[in-house]
Amino acid sequence: MAHDPADFTKCCKDSGILMVVKCRKENSALKECLTTYYNDQAFYEECKMEYLKEREEFRKTGIPTKKRLQKLPTSM
């Protein structure tokens, strides 16, 4: 069963303050989806390797990944 996090987001936006009551089904589906990823050892290893690669690059350059990936202005 595929879960789309957008379903929960849409429900919350559409329900306003009543989201706690109205979005229980979508919240449960989202939790189930997240738990699946949380318990997936291959996904964990993939994330860990990506983190370690970014950390190594930060230690070399001192520049966070987010800043490194930003485009420089073309006209200065």
mmCIF file of the N, C-alpha and C atoms, coordinates in Angstrom:
data_MODEL
# 
_entry.id   MODEL 
# 
loop_
_atom_site.group_PDB 
_atom_site.id 
_atom_site.type_symbol 
_atom_site.label_atom_id 
_atom_site.label_alt_id 
_atom_site.label_comp_id 
_atom_site.label_asym_id 
_atom_site.label_entity_id 
_atom_site.label_seq_id 
_atom_site.pdbx_PDB_ins_code 
_atom_site.Cartn_x 
_atom_site.Cartn_y 
_atom_site.Cartn_z 
_atom_site.occupancy 
_atom_site.B_iso_or_equiv 
_atom_site.pdbx_formal_charge 
_atom_site.auth_seq_id 
_atom_site.auth_comp_id 
_atom_site.auth_asym_id 
_atom_site.auth_atom_id 
_atom_site.pdbx_PDB_model_num 
ATOM 1   N N  . MET A 1 1  ? 0.843   -1.186 0.000   1.00 0.00 ? 1  MET A N  1 
ATOM 2   C CA . MET A 1 1  ? 0.000   0.000  0.000   1.00 0.00 ? 1  MET A CA 1 
ATOM 3   C C  . MET A 1 1  ? 0.887   1.248  0.000   1.00 0.00 ? 1  MET A C  1 
ATOM 4   N N  . ALA A 1 2  ? 0.771   2.029  -1.031  1.00 0.00 ? 2  ALA A N  1 
ATOM 5   C CA . ALA A 1 2  ? 1.588   3.241  -1.155  1.00 0.00 ? 2  ALA A CA 1 
ATOM 6   C C  . ALA A 1 2  ? 0.932   4.388  -0.393  1.00 0.00 ? 2  ALA A C  1 
ATOM 7   N N  . HIS A 1 3  ? 1.772   5.165  0.257   1.00 0.00 ? 3  HIS A N  1 
ATOM 8   C CA . HIS A 1 3  ? 1.292   6.320  1.009   1.00 0.00 ? 3  HIS A CA 1 
ATOM 9   C C  . HIS A 1 3  ? 1.933   7.565  0.434   1.00 0.00 ? 3  HIS A C  1 
ATOM 10  N N  . ASP A 1 4  ? 1.155   8.603  0.326   1.00 0.00 ? 4  ASP A N  1 
ATOM 11  C CA . ASP A 1 4  ? 1.665   9.862  -0.202  1.00 0.00 ? 4  ASP A CA 1 
ATOM 12  C C  . ASP A 1 4  ? 1.621   10.902 0.908   1.00 0.00 ? 4  ASP A C  1 
ATOM 13  N N  . PRO A 1 5  ? 2.793   11.405 1.335   1.00 0.00 ? 5  PRO A N  1 
ATOM 14  C CA . PRO A 1 5  ? 2.813   12.425 2.392   1.00 0.00 ? 5  PRO A CA 1 
ATOM 15  C C  . PRO A 1 5  ? 1.988   13.652 2.024   1.00 0.00 ? 5  PRO A C  1 
ATOM 16  N N  . ALA A 1 6  ? 1.809   13.882 0.734   1.00 0.00 ? 6  ALA A N  1 
ATOM 17  C CA . ALA A 1 6  ? 1.015   15.030 0.288   1.00 0.00 ? 6  ALA A CA 1 
ATOM 18  C C  . ALA A 1 6  ? -0.440  14.912 0.746   1.00 0.00 ? 6  ALA A C  1 
ATOM 19  N N  . ASP A 1 7  ? -0.922  13.685 0.925   1.00 0.00 ? 7  ASP A N  1 
ATOM 20  C CA . ASP A 1 7  ? -2.298  13.495 1.401   1.00 0.00 ? 7  ASP A CA 1 
ATOM 21  C C  . ASP A 1 7  ? -2.476  14.099 2.793   1.00 0.00 ? 7  ASP A C  1 
ATOM 22  N N  . PHE A 1 8  ? -1.503  13.845 3.666   1.00 0.00 ? 8  PHE A N  1 
ATOM 23  C CA . PHE A 1 8  ? -1.567  14.390 5.021   1.00 0.00 ? 8  PHE A CA 1 
ATOM 24  C C  . PHE A 1 8  ? -1.455  15.914 4.987   1.00 0.00 ? 8  PHE A C  1 
ATOM 25  N N  . THR A 1 9  ? -0.536  16.424 4.189   1.00 0.00 ? 9  THR A N  1 
ATOM 26  C CA . THR A 1 9  ? -0.351  17.867 4.068   1.00 0.00 ? 9  THR A CA 1 
ATOM 27  C C  . THR A 1 9  ? -1.620  18.543 3.577   1.00 0.00 ? 9  THR A C  1 
ATOM 28  N N  . LYS A 1 10 ? -2.235  17.971 2.539   1.00 0.00 ? 10 LYS A N  1 
ATOM 29  C CA . LYS A 1 10 ? -3.460  18.542 1.979   1.00 0.00 ? 10 LYS A CA 1 
ATOM 30  C C  . LYS A 1 10 ? -4.577  18.512 3.013   1.00 0.00 ? 10 LYS A C  1 
ATOM 31  N N  . CYS A 1 11 ? -4.704  17.393 3.717   1.00 0.00 ? 11 CYS A N  1 
ATOM 32  C CA . CYS A 1 11 ? -5.743  17.276 4.735   1.00 0.00 ? 11 CYS A CA 1 
ATOM 33  C C  . CYS A 1 11 ? -5.566  18.353 5.807   1.00 0.00 ? 11 CYS A C  1 
ATOM 34  N N  . CYS A 1 12 ? -4.335  18.552 6.257   1.00 0.00 ? 12 CYS A N  1 
ATOM 35  C CA . CYS A 1 12 ? -4.071  19.556 7.287   1.00 0.00 ? 12 CYS A CA 1 
ATOM 36  C C  . CYS A 1 12 ? -4.405  20.961 6.795   1.00 0.00 ? 12 CYS A C  1 
ATOM 37  N N  . LYS A 1 13 ? -4.014  21.256 5.562   1.00 0.00 ? 13 LYS A N  1 
ATOM 38  C CA . LYS A 1 13 ? -4.307  22.582 5.006   1.00 0.00 ? 13 LYS A CA 1 
ATOM 39  C C  . LYS A 1 13 ? -5.806  22.797 4.861   1.00 0.00 ? 13 LYS A C  1 
ATOM 40  N N  . ASP A 1 14 ? -6.513  21.756 4.432   1.00 0.00 ? 14 ASP A N  1 
ATOM 41  C CA . ASP A 1 14 ? -7.954  21.867 4.212   1.00 0.00 ? 14 ASP A CA 1 
ATOM 42  C C  . ASP A 1 14 ? -8.747  21.898 5.516   1.00 0.00 ? 14 ASP A C  1 
ATOM 43  N N  . SER A 1 15 ? -8.197  21.317 6.577   1.00 0.00 ? 15 SER A N  1 
ATOM 44  C CA . SER A 1 15 ? -8.943  21.162 7.827   1.00 0.00 ? 15 SER A CA 1 
ATOM 45  C C  . SER A 1 15 ? -8.664  22.239 8.861   1.00 0.00 ? 15 SER A C  1 
ATOM 46  N N  . GLY A 1 16 ? -7.575  22.971 8.703   1.00 0.00 ? 16 GLY A N  1 
ATOM 47  C CA . GLY A 1 16 ? -7.245  24.003 9.672   1.00 0.00 ? 16 GLY A CA 1 
ATOM 48  C C  . GLY A 1 16 ? -7.039  23.427 11.056  1.00 0.00 ? 16 GLY A C  1 
ATOM 49  N N  . ILE A 1 17 ? -7.641  24.076 12.043  1.00 0.00 ? 17 ILE A N  1 
ATOM 50  C CA . ILE A 1 17 ? -7.447  23.668 13.441  1.00 0.00 ? 17 ILE A CA 1 
ATOM 51  C C  . ILE A 1 17 ? -8.068  22.301 13.746  1.00 0.00 ? 17 ILE A C  1 
ATOM 52  N N  . LEU A 1 18 ? -8.998  21.864 12.915  1.00 0.00 ? 18 LEU A N  1 
ATOM 53  C CA . LEU A 1 18 ? -9.638  20.563 13.124  1.00 0.00 ? 18 LEU A CA 1 
ATOM 54  C C  . LEU A 1 18 ? -8.810  19.396 12.590  1.00 0.00 ? 18 LEU A C  1 
ATOM 55  N N  . MET A 1 19 ? -7.587  19.676 12.109  1.00 0.00 ? 19 MET A N  1 
ATOM 56  C CA . MET A 1 19 ? -6.763  18.624 11.516  1.00 0.00 ? 19 MET A CA 1 
ATOM 57  C C  . MET A 1 19 ? -6.505  17.467 12.468  1.00 0.00 ? 19 MET A C  1 
ATOM 58  N N  . VAL A 1 20 ? -6.420  17.751 13.765  1.00 0.00 ? 20 VAL A N  1 
ATOM 59  C CA . VAL A 1 20 ? -6.155  16.698 14.743  1.00 0.00 ? 20 VAL A CA 1 
ATOM 60  C C  . VAL A 1 20 ? -7.229  15.620 14.672  1.00 0.00 ? 20 VAL A C  1 
ATOM 61  N N  . VAL A 1 21 ? -8.450  16.026 14.472  1.00 0.00 ? 21 VAL A N  1 
ATOM 62  C CA . VAL A 1 21 ? -9.573  15.084 14.419  1.00 0.00 ? 21 VAL A CA 1 
ATOM 63  C C  . VAL A 1 21 ? -9.784  14.553 13.000  1.00 0.00 ? 21 VAL A C  1 
ATOM 64  N N  . LYS A 1 22 ? -9.717  15.440 12.011  1.00 0.00 ? 22 LYS A N  1 
ATOM 65  C CA . LYS A 1 22 ? -10.080 15.076 10.643  1.00 0.00 ? 22 LYS A CA 1 
ATOM 66  C C  . LYS A 1 22 ? -9.005  14.297 9.889   1.00 0.00 ? 22 LYS A C  1 
ATOM 67  N N  . CYS A 1 23 ? -7.755  14.388 10.290  1.00 0.00 ? 23 CYS A N  1 
ATOM 68  C CA . CYS A 1 23 ? -6.665  13.802 9.496   1.00 0.00 ? 23 CYS A CA 1 
ATOM 69  C C  . CYS A 1 23 ? -6.039  12.571 10.145  1.00 0.00 ? 23 CYS A C  1 
ATOM 70  N N  . ARG A 1 24 ? -6.761  11.909 10.987  1.00 0.00 ? 24 ARG A N  1 
ATOM 71  C CA . ARG A 1 24 ? -6.208  10.736 11.678  1.00 0.00 ? 24 ARG A CA 1 
ATOM 72  C C  . ARG A 1 24 ? -5.803  9.633  10.705  1.00 0.00 ? 24 ARG A C  1 
ATOM 73  N N  . LYS A 1 25 ? -6.647  9.370  9.727   1.00 0.00 ? 25 LYS A N  1 
ATOM 74  C CA . LYS A 1 25 ? -6.354  8.312  8.755   1.00 0.00 ? 25 LYS A CA 1 
ATOM 75  C C  . LYS A 1 25 ? -5.074  8.640  7.979   1.00 0.00 ? 25 LYS A C  1 
ATOM 76  N N  . GLU A 1 26 ? -4.964  9.890  7.491   1.00 0.00 ? 26 GLU A N  1 
ATOM 77  C CA . GLU A 1 26 ? -3.782  10.303 6.739   1.00 0.00 ? 26 GLU A CA 1 
ATOM 78  C C  . GLU A 1 26 ? -2.527  10.304 7.616   1.00 0.00 ? 26 GLU A C  1 
ATOM 79  N N  . ASN A 1 27 ? -2.693  10.697 8.885   1.00 0.00 ? 27 ASN A N  1 
ATOM 80  C CA . ASN A 1 27 ? -1.574  10.698 9.817   1.00 0.00 ? 27 ASN A CA 1 
ATOM 81  C C  . ASN A 1 27 ? -1.082  9.275  10.078  1.00 0.00 ? 27 ASN A C  1 
ATOM 82  N N  . SER A 1 28 ? -2.003  8.355  10.242  1.00 0.00 ? 28 SER A N  1 
ATOM 83  C CA . SER A 1 28 ? -1.623  6.955  10.464  1.00 0.00 ? 28 SER A CA 1 
ATOM 84  C C  . SER A 1 28 ? -0.889  6.390  9.256   1.00 0.00 ? 28 SER A C  1 
ATOM 85  N N  . ALA A 1 29 ? -1.368  6.728  8.057   1.00 0.00 ? 29 ALA A N  1 
ATOM 86  C CA . ALA A 1 29 ? -0.718  6.254  6.829   1.00 0.00 ? 29 ALA A CA 1 
ATOM 87  C C  . ALA A 1 29 ? 0.690   6.832  6.717   1.00 0.00 ? 29 ALA A C  1 
ATOM 88  N N  . LEU A 1 30 ? 0.844   8.108  7.061   1.00 0.00 ? 30 LEU A N  1 
ATOM 89  C CA . LEU A 1 30 ? 2.155   8.746  7.011   1.00 0.00 ? 30 LEU A CA 1 
ATOM 90  C C  . LEU A 1 30 ? 3.105   8.089  8.008   1.00 0.00 ? 30 LEU A C  1 
ATOM 91  N N  . LYS A 1 31 ? 2.638   7.833  9.213   1.00 0.00 ? 31 LYS A N  1 
ATOM 92  C CA . LYS A 1 31 ? 3.479   7.187  10.230  1.00 0.00 ? 31 LYS A CA 1 
ATOM 93  C C  . LYS A 1 31 ? 3.917   5.800  9.770   1.00 0.00 ? 31 LYS A C  1 
ATOM 94  N N  . GLU A 1 32 ? 2.989   5.061  9.168   1.00 0.00 ? 32 GLU A N  1 
ATOM 95  C CA . GLU A 1 32 ? 3.309   3.720  8.672   1.00 0.00 ? 32 GLU A CA 1 
ATOM 96  C C  . GLU A 1 32 ? 4.397   3.794  7.597   1.00 0.00 ? 32 GLU A C  1 
ATOM 97  N N  . CYS A 1 33 ? 4.271   4.760  6.698   1.00 0.00 ? 33 CYS A N  1 
ATOM 98  C CA . CYS A 1 33 ? 5.256   4.954  5.631   1.00 0.00 ? 33 CYS A CA 1 
ATOM 99  C C  . CYS A 1 33 ? 6.624   5.299  6.215   1.00 0.00 ? 33 CYS A C  1 
ATOM 100 N N  . LEU A 1 34 ? 6.650   6.253  7.132   1.00 0.00 ? 34 LEU A N  1 
ATOM 101 C CA . LEU A 1 34 ? 7.914   6.672  7.741   1.00 0.00 ? 34 LEU A CA 1 
ATOM 102 C C  . LEU A 1 34 ? 8.561   5.532  8.520   1.00 0.00 ? 34 LEU A C  1 
ATOM 103 N N  . THR A 1 35 ? 7.749   4.739  9.193   1.00 0.00 ? 35 THR A N  1 
ATOM 104 C CA . THR A 1 35 ? 8.265   3.604  9.962   1.00 0.00 ? 35 THR A CA 1 
ATOM 105 C C  . THR A 1 35 ? 8.908   2.584  9.034   1.00 0.00 ? 35 THR A C  1 
ATOM 106 N N  . THR A 1 36 ? 8.319   2.392  7.858   1.00 0.00 ? 36 THR A N  1 
ATOM 107 C CA . THR A 1 36 ? 8.884   1.467  6.878   1.00 0.00 ? 36 THR A CA 1 
ATOM 108 C C  . THR A 1 36 ? 10.295  1.913  6.501   1.00 0.00 ? 36 THR A C  1 
ATOM 109 N N  . TYR A 1 37 ? 10.479  3.200  6.204   1.00 0.00 ? 37 TYR A N  1 
ATOM 110 C CA . TYR A 1 37 ? 11.809  3.714  5.878   1.00 0.00 ? 37 TYR A CA 1 
ATOM 111 C C  . TYR A 1 37 ? 12.746  3.636  7.072   1.00 0.00 ? 37 TYR A C  1 
ATOM 112 N N  . TYR A 1 38 ? 12.232  3.943  8.250   1.00 0.00 ? 38 TYR A N  1 
ATOM 113 C CA . TYR A 1 38 ? 13.046  3.929  9.467   1.00 0.00 ? 38 TYR A CA 1 
ATOM 114 C C  . TYR A 1 38 ? 13.623  2.537  9.723   1.00 0.00 ? 38 TYR A C  1 
ATOM 115 N N  . ASN A 1 39 ? 12.858  1.509  9.405   1.00 0.00 ? 39 ASN A N  1 
ATOM 116 C CA . ASN A 1 39 ? 13.287  0.129  9.655   1.00 0.00 ? 39 ASN A CA 1 
ATOM 117 C C  . ASN A 1 39 ? 14.020  -0.508 8.475   1.00 0.00 ? 39 ASN A C  1 
ATOM 118 N N  . ASP A 1 40 ? 14.202  0.216  7.385   1.00 0.00 ? 40 ASP A N  1 
ATOM 119 C CA . ASP A 1 40 ? 14.851  -0.309 6.186   1.00 0.00 ? 40 ASP A CA 1 
ATOM 120 C C  . ASP A 1 40 ? 16.365  -0.116 6.292   1.00 0.00 ? 40 ASP A C  1 
ATOM 121 N N  . GLN A 1 41 ? 17.090  -1.202 6.503   1.00 0.00 ? 41 GLN A N  1 
ATOM 122 C CA . GLN A 1 41 ? 18.531  -1.138 6.718   1.00 0.00 ? 41 GLN A CA 1 
ATOM 123 C C  . GLN A 1 41 ? 19.277  -0.604 5.487   1.00 0.00 ? 41 GLN A C  1 
ATOM 124 N N  . ALA A 1 42 ? 18.840  -0.957 4.290   1.00 0.00 ? 42 ALA A N  1 
ATOM 125 C CA . ALA A 1 42 ? 19.488  -0.473 3.066   1.00 0.00 ? 42 ALA A CA 1 
ATOM 126 C C  . ALA A 1 42 ? 19.328  1.043  2.947   1.00 0.00 ? 42 ALA A C  1 
ATOM 127 N N  . PHE A 1 43 ? 18.144  1.544  3.255   1.00 0.00 ? 43 PHE A N  1 
ATOM 128 C CA . PHE A 1 43 ? 17.898  2.985  3.209   1.00 0.00 ? 43 PHE A CA 1 
ATOM 129 C C  . PHE A 1 43 ? 18.755  3.705  4.249   1.00 0.00 ? 43 PHE A C  1 
ATOM 130 N N  . TYR A 1 44 ? 18.862  3.115  5.427   1.00 0.00 ? 44 TYR A N  1 
ATOM 131 C CA . TYR A 1 44 ? 19.704  3.674  6.485   1.00 0.00 ? 44 TYR A CA 1 
ATOM 132 C C  . TYR A 1 44 ? 21.154  3.797  6.012   1.00 0.00 ? 44 TYR A C  1 
ATOM 133 N N  . GLU A 1 45 ? 21.678  2.735  5.407   1.00 0.00 ? 45 GLU A N  1 
ATOM 134 C CA . GLU A 1 45 ? 23.057  2.738  4.931   1.00 0.00 ? 45 GLU A CA 1 
ATOM 135 C C  . GLU A 1 45 ? 23.256  3.785  3.834   1.00 0.00 ? 45 GLU A C  1 
ATOM 136 N N  . GLU A 1 46 ? 22.284  3.907  2.939   1.00 0.00 ? 46 GLU A N  1 
ATOM 137 C CA . GLU A 1 46 ? 22.367  4.904  1.871   1.00 0.00 ? 46 GLU A CA 1 
ATOM 138 C C  . GLU A 1 46 ? 22.435  6.318  2.455   1.00 0.00 ? 46 GLU A C  1 
ATOM 139 N N  . CYS A 1 47 ? 21.580  6.596  3.422   1.00 0.00 ? 47 CYS A N  1 
ATOM 140 C CA . CYS A 1 47 ? 21.568  7.912  4.069   1.00 0.00 ? 47 CYS A CA 1 
ATOM 141 C C  . CYS A 1 47 ? 22.863  8.164  4.826   1.00 0.00 ? 47 CYS A C  1 
ATOM 142 N N  . LYS A 1 48 ? 23.355  7.136  5.493   1.00 0.00 ? 48 LYS A N  1 
ATOM 143 C CA . LYS A 1 48 ? 24.591  7.268  6.260   1.00 0.00 ? 48 LYS A CA 1 
ATOM 144 C C  . LYS A 1 48 ? 25.761  7.590  5.339   1.00 0.00 ? 48 LYS A C  1 
ATOM 145 N N  . MET A 1 49 ? 25.849  6.900  4.201   1.00 0.00 ? 49 MET A N  1 
ATOM 146 C CA . MET A 1 49 ? 26.949  7.149  3.265   1.00 0.00 ? 49 MET A CA 1 
ATOM 147 C C  . MET A 1 49 ? 26.859  8.563  2.688   1.00 0.00 ? 49 MET A C  1 
ATOM 148 N N  . GLU A 1 50 ? 25.653  9.014  2.383   1.00 0.00 ? 50 GLU A N  1 
ATOM 149 C CA . GLU A 1 50 ? 25.468  10.371 1.868   1.00 0.00 ? 50 GLU A CA 1 
ATOM 150 C C  . GLU A 1 50 ? 25.895  11.401 2.919   1.00 0.00 ? 50 GLU A C  1 
ATOM 151 N N  . TYR A 1 51 ? 25.497  11.161 4.159   1.00 0.00 ? 51 TYR A N  1 
ATOM 152 C CA . TYR A 1 51 ? 25.883  12.072 5.252   1.00 0.00 ? 51 TYR A CA 1 
ATOM 153 C C  . TYR A 1 51 ? 27.404  12.112 5.425   1.00 0.00 ? 51 TYR A C  1 
ATOM 154 N N  . LEU A 1 52 ? 28.021  10.936 5.440   1.00 0.00 ? 52 LEU A N  1 
ATOM 155 C CA . LEU A 1 52 ? 29.473  10.889 5.639   1.00 0.00 ? 52 LEU A CA 1 
ATOM 156 C C  . LEU A 1 52 ? 30.214  11.578 4.494   1.00 0.00 ? 52 LEU A C  1 
ATOM 157 N N  . LYS A 1 53 ? 29.719  11.434 3.273   1.00 0.00 ? 53 LYS A N  1 
ATOM 158 C CA . LYS A 1 53 ? 30.321  12.102 2.114   1.00 0.00 ? 53 LYS A CA 1 
ATOM 159 C C  . LYS A 1 53 ? 30.213  13.628 2.254   1.00 0.00 ? 53 LYS A C  1 
ATOM 160 N N  . GLU A 1 54 ? 29.021  14.102 2.649   1.00 0.00 ? 54 GLU A N  1 
ATOM 161 C CA . GLU A 1 54 ? 28.823  15.545 2.831   1.00 0.00 ? 54 GLU A CA 1 
ATOM 162 C C  . GLU A 1 54 ? 29.674  16.076 3.983   1.00 0.00 ? 54 GLU A C  1 
ATOM 163 N N  . ARG A 1 55 ? 29.780  15.302 5.060   1.00 0.00 ? 55 ARG A N  1 
ATOM 164 C CA . ARG A 1 55 ? 30.594  15.726 6.200   1.00 0.00 ? 55 ARG A CA 1 
ATOM 165 C C  . ARG A 1 55 ? 32.060  15.822 5.811   1.00 0.00 ? 55 ARG A C  1 
ATOM 166 N N  . GLU A 1 56 ? 32.537  14.846 5.043   1.00 0.00 ? 56 GLU A N  1 
ATOM 167 C CA . GLU A 1 56 ? 33.924  14.868 4.590   1.00 0.00 ? 56 GLU A CA 1 
ATOM 168 C C  . GLU A 1 56 ? 34.196  16.101 3.723   1.00 0.00 ? 56 GLU A C  1 
ATOM 169 N N  . GLU A 1 57 ? 33.254  16.405 2.829   1.00 0.00 ? 57 GLU A N  1 
ATOM 170 C CA . GLU A 1 57 ? 33.412  17.574 1.956   1.00 0.00 ? 57 GLU A CA 1 
ATOM 171 C C  . GLU A 1 57 ? 33.404  18.867 2.782   1.00 0.00 ? 57 GLU A C  1 
ATOM 172 N N  . PHE A 1 58 ? 32.546  18.931 3.795   1.00 0.00 ? 58 PHE A N  1 
ATOM 173 C CA . PHE A 1 58 ? 32.501  20.113 4.665   1.00 0.00 ? 58 PHE A CA 1 
ATOM 174 C C  . PHE A 1 58 ? 33.829  20.272 5.415   1.00 0.00 ? 58 PHE A C  1 
ATOM 175 N N  . ARG A 1 59 ? 34.368  19.168 5.876   1.00 0.00 ? 59 ARG A N  1 
ATOM 176 C CA . ARG A 1 59 ? 35.635  19.240 6.614   1.00 0.00 ? 59 ARG A CA 1 
ATOM 177 C C  . ARG A 1 59 ? 36.772  19.712 5.710   1.00 0.00 ? 59 ARG A C  1 
ATOM 178 N N  . LYS A 1 60 ? 36.704  19.367 4.420   1.00 0.00 ? 60 LYS A N  1 
ATOM 179 C CA . LYS A 1 60 ? 37.730  19.810 3.466   1.00 0.00 ? 60 LYS A CA 1 
ATOM 180 C C  . LYS A 1 60 ? 37.586  21.289 3.134   1.00 0.00 ? 60 LYS A C  1 
ATOM 181 N N  . THR A 1 61 ? 36.335  21.725 2.902   1.00 0.00 ? 61 THR A N  1 
ATOM 182 C CA . THR A 1 61 ? 36.102  23.071 2.376   1.00 0.00 ? 61 THR A CA 1 
ATOM 183 C C  . THR A 1 61 ? 35.625  24.070 3.410   1.00 0.00 ? 61 THR A C  1 
ATOM 184 N N  . GLY A 1 62 ? 34.981  23.592 4.464   1.00 0.00 ? 62 GLY A N  1 
ATOM 185 C CA . GLY A 1 62 ? 34.390  24.489 5.449   1.00 0.00 ? 62 GLY A CA 1 
ATOM 186 C C  . GLY A 1 62 ? 33.080  25.108 4.965   1.00 0.00 ? 62 GLY A C  1 
ATOM 187 N N  . ILE A 1 63 ? 32.603  24.649 3.807   1.00 0.00 ? 63 ILE A N  1 
ATOM 188 C CA . ILE A 1 63 ? 31.371  25.193 3.233   1.00 0.00 ? 63 ILE A CA 1 
ATOM 189 C C  . ILE A 1 63 ? 30.279  24.123 3.314   1.00 0.00 ? 63 ILE A C  1 
ATOM 190 N N  . PRO A 1 64 ? 29.136  24.453 3.940   1.00 0.00 ? 64 PRO A N  1 
ATOM 191 C CA . PRO A 1 64 ? 28.038  23.486 4.001   1.00 0.00 ? 64 PRO A CA 1 
ATOM 192 C C  . PRO A 1 64 ? 27.524  23.134 2.594   1.00 0.00 ? 64 PRO A C  1 
ATOM 193 N N  . THR A 1 65 ? 27.015  21.949 2.418   1.00 0.00 ? 65 THR A N  1 
ATOM 194 C CA . THR A 1 65 ? 26.516  21.482 1.128   1.00 0.00 ? 65 THR A CA 1 
ATOM 195 C C  . THR A 1 65 ? 25.514  22.450 0.531   1.00 0.00 ? 65 THR A C  1 
ATOM 196 N N  . LYS A 1 66 ? 24.605  22.931 1.330   1.00 0.00 ? 66 LYS A N  1 
ATOM 197 C CA . LYS A 1 66 ? 23.565  23.832 0.831   1.00 0.00 ? 66 LYS A CA 1 
ATOM 198 C C  . LYS A 1 66 ? 24.180  25.077 0.182   1.00 0.00 ? 66 LYS A C  1 
ATOM 199 N N  . LYS A 1 67 ? 25.175  25.639 0.827   1.00 0.00 ? 67 LYS A N  1 
ATOM 200 C CA . LYS A 1 67 ? 25.842  26.834 0.290   1.00 0.00 ? 67 LYS A CA 1 
ATOM 201 C C  . LYS A 1 67 ? 26.671  26.494 -0.947  1.00 0.00 ? 67 LYS A C  1 
ATOM 202 N N  . ARG A 1 68 ? 27.304  25.322 -0.934  1.00 0.00 ? 68 ARG A N  1 
ATOM 203 C CA . ARG A 1 68 ? 28.141  24.895 -2.051  1.00 0.00 ? 68 ARG A CA 1 
ATOM 204 C C  . ARG A 1 68 ? 27.316  24.702 -3.319  1.00 0.00 ? 68 ARG A C  1 
ATOM 205 N N  . LEU A 1 69 ? 26.080  24.265 -3.158  1.00 0.00 ? 69 LEU A N  1 
ATOM 206 C CA . LEU A 1 69 ? 25.225  23.950 -4.302  1.00 0.00 ? 69 LEU A CA 1 
ATOM 207 C C  . LEU A 1 69 ? 24.495  25.170 -4.846  1.00 0.00 ? 69 LEU A C  1 
ATOM 208 N N  . GLN A 1 70 ? 24.505  26.291 -4.122  1.00 0.00 ? 70 GLN A N  1 
ATOM 209 C CA . GLN A 1 70 ? 23.833  27.496 -4.595  1.00 0.00 ? 70 GLN A CA 1 
ATOM 210 C C  . GLN A 1 70 ? 24.593  28.063 -5.795  1.00 0.00 ? 70 GLN A C  1 
ATOM 211 N N  . LYS A 1 71 ? 23.837  28.570 -6.748  1.00 0.00 ? 71 LYS A N  1 
ATOM 212 C CA . LYS A 1 71 ? 24.455  29.148 -7.938  1.00 0.00 ? 71 LYS A CA 1 
ATOM 213 C C  . LYS A 1 71 ? 25.025  30.527 -7.595  1.00 0.00 ? 71 LYS A C  1 
ATOM 214 N N  . LEU A 1 72 ? 26.161  30.817 -8.169  1.00 0.00 ? 72 LEU A N  1 
ATOM 215 C CA . LEU A 1 72 ? 26.755  32.140 -8.008  1.00 0.00 ? 72 LEU A CA 1 
ATOM 216 C C  . LEU A 1 72 ? 26.098  33.093 -8.999  1.00 0.00 ? 72 LEU A C  1 
ATOM 217 N N  . PRO A 1 73 ? 25.942  34.348 -8.631  1.00 0.00 ? 73 PRO A N  1 
ATOM 218 C CA . PRO A 1 73 ? 25.374  35.306 -9.575  1.00 0.00 ? 73 PRO A CA 1 
ATOM 219 C C  . PRO A 1 73 ? 26.260  35.412 -10.812 1.00 0.00 ? 73 PRO A C  1 
ATOM 220 N N  . THR A 1 74 ? 25.636  35.512 -11.982 1.00 0.00 ? 74 THR A N  1 
ATOM 221 C CA . THR A 1 74 ? 26.412  35.548 -13.231 1.00 0.00 ? 74 THR A CA 1 
ATOM 222 C C  . THR A 1 74 ? 26.914  36.947 -13.537 1.00 0.00 ? 74 THR A C  1 
ATOM 223 N N  . SER A 1 75 ? 26.224  37.956 -13.045 1.00 0.00 ? 75 SER A N  1 
ATOM 224 C CA . SER A 1 75 ? 26.691  39.331 -13.313 1.00 0.00 ? 75 SER A CA 1 
ATOM 225 C C  . SER A 1 75 ? 27.042  40.013 -12.009 1.00 0.00 ? 75 SER A C  1 
ATOM 226 N N  . MET A 1 76 ? 28.276  40.366 -11.876 1.00 0.00 ? 76 MET A N  1 
ATOM 227 C CA . MET A 1 76 ? 28.738  41.045 -10.656 1.00 0.00 ? 76 MET A CA 1 
ATOM 228 C C  . MET A 1 76 ? 29.406  42.328 -11.022 1.00 0.00 ? 76 MET A C  1 
# 
